[in-house]
Amino acid sequence: MFKPSTFNSQTYKIMQIKFNGKYNKKLFFNAVRLANEPGRTSRLMYIFVGMVFGVITITTINEIIKTSDFAGQIIEIALILLMGLVLYQAYIPPYLGARKMWTVELEQRIFSGIISKNGITYNFPKGDKAYTWADFNRLRKMPNLITLITLGGMLLIFPRHFFKSDADWERFGKLVGTRVISTKRK
């Protein structure tokens, strides 16, 4: 426990981390991709489906070229279409969602606020928006990017350049790592 006389601006800074910055299109698309990244088991399944998709596609095309018989390859063609649909569902919707969300207004908006032991507060011209740590259920990290998803599906993006120092970035990474309880993705 500390005495009020020992509380100074340095102690106050430790409890709060300020952030400030703008998104660019590449960063935003990377963040949406990261936030929607499938879990390890799903990624392995998609890799396997992708390899089988490639082998069956090449084999089927070679067989059709040799025999000119589309009807004889109908099962393989149906399987290729089905696997293509599975791969499409895994990777294309996040990209299309990012395209739909990306606007000139989003590109021009400055995101600023404070991160504390209680949560994250954004400062907007029309009023502040606060999230407690209990509001988040998904966390994804890369070396220079952290994404958070709220229980309501809101995506919060924190690139390294939003923070003044490496120390602030590291403290933020540790804080979200200990405060956000992620749901497991298969």
Disulfide bonds with the S-S distance in Angstrom:
none
